[in-house]
Amino acid sequence: MLSLECSRCNEEHDPAKVNNVCVKCGGTLFARYDIEGIKEILTKEKLSGRVKSLWRYKELLPVRDDENIVTLGEGFTPILRLKREKKVLMKDDGIIPTGTFKARGQTTAISKAKELRITSVAIPSAGNAGAAMACYAARAGMKARVYLPGDAPEATKKECEAYGAELVLVEGTIADAAAKMRADFAKEKWFDMSTLREPYRLEGKKTMGLEIFEQMGFRLPDAIVYPTGGGTGLIGMWKAFEELEELGWLTQAKPRMISVQSSGCAPIVKAVADGKNEITETYPEPHTIAAGLRVPKPFASEQILKVIRESKGGAIAVTDEEILRAVKKLASEEGMFAAPEGAATMAAYHKLLETGNLRSDEEVVLYNTGSGLKYLELLS
């Protein structure tokens, strides 16, 4: 890694120092790498003998000293072709440590925090990101505090406590949890691990795109359908594809990126329909069974919407009833017990076929972000 660059104003920041957002404009910081130097070290052939985790791409990740890597073997999860949908694959992060893709962002963020000698980390979360941060903080020997909505899934509350994190429950949504955390920061200082308010969770999430590319034989599908709350994964995958182009590995067109949200909380869908470049208002009365999708005002909305525009993708909402049906369908027909957020992509796929936004002859990757085992109360 050479530097941190603001995604909004391009101001450079020193990665040897502790950073959150751009000191000039408050924008999200992106890690930038010595791509020419990486070309001399990393080849497609060299990947084959490497560790079967996301750290196989370590040259494209921000940790300088391997001694600082905090890992539980996360990443390189299977990408499976669905037997009922011949042109559809599902990337399954339900088997990753902590049971969700949030482990990807936390392994890189906590590892870099360790390298920067950070000892106390805090996060507002809908559930799974908080549990994953607590997990990796425990492995790194750091203090952790997690702010959750009071109605967050019970499984994630218990996880946070089991990992030894201090748990703060807040009435309302993740936005209210974030407000409470920042109010507390006025009295005591913890490092802020909020979605896209620090630079390194994004780097872990981009490995989803690197893995899809490698696992599909160093090529990409026509479209990726992705459940979008805070949107780190969507932005991260697009960043991965841009870096693959810089490396000279990716020569085909990049896939259309399609955001899936719940009809009860669909700020990205509304912004796309309204032709907006940024979300400035909080989505009213947000509600959904998919806790990870209940993000009424994503911090990096301008980056999410930029990816959708640049990829000629789109955004679609599905109902909670459609999500539940998809959970059961994937389990009973494919043997895949997906989290409601991941199952939402299956519900969306059929809608996208009906509307003509996808064709049945196009190759599509649906992204399952977690295990259905974390949401057993929904099926009772």
Secondary structure, 3 states (H helix, E strand, C coil): CCEEEECCCCCEECCCCCCCCCCCCCCCEEEECCHHHHHHHCCHHHHCCCCCCHHHHHHHCCCCCHHHCCCCCCCCCCEEECCCCCCEEEEEHHHCHHHECHHHHHHHHHHHHHHCCCCEEEEECCCHHHHHHHHHHHHHCCEEEEEEECCCCHHHHHHHHHCCCEEEEECCCHHHHHHHHHHHHCCCCCEECCCCCCCCHHHHHCHHHHHHHHHCCCCCCCEEEEECCCCHHHHHHHHHHHHHHHHCCCCCCCCEEEEEEECCECHHHHHHHCCCCCCCCCCCCCCCCCHHHCCCCCCCHHHHHHHHHHCCCEEEEECHHHHHHHHHHHHHHHCCCECHHHHHHHHHHHHHHHHCCCCCCCCEEEEECEEHHHHHHHHC
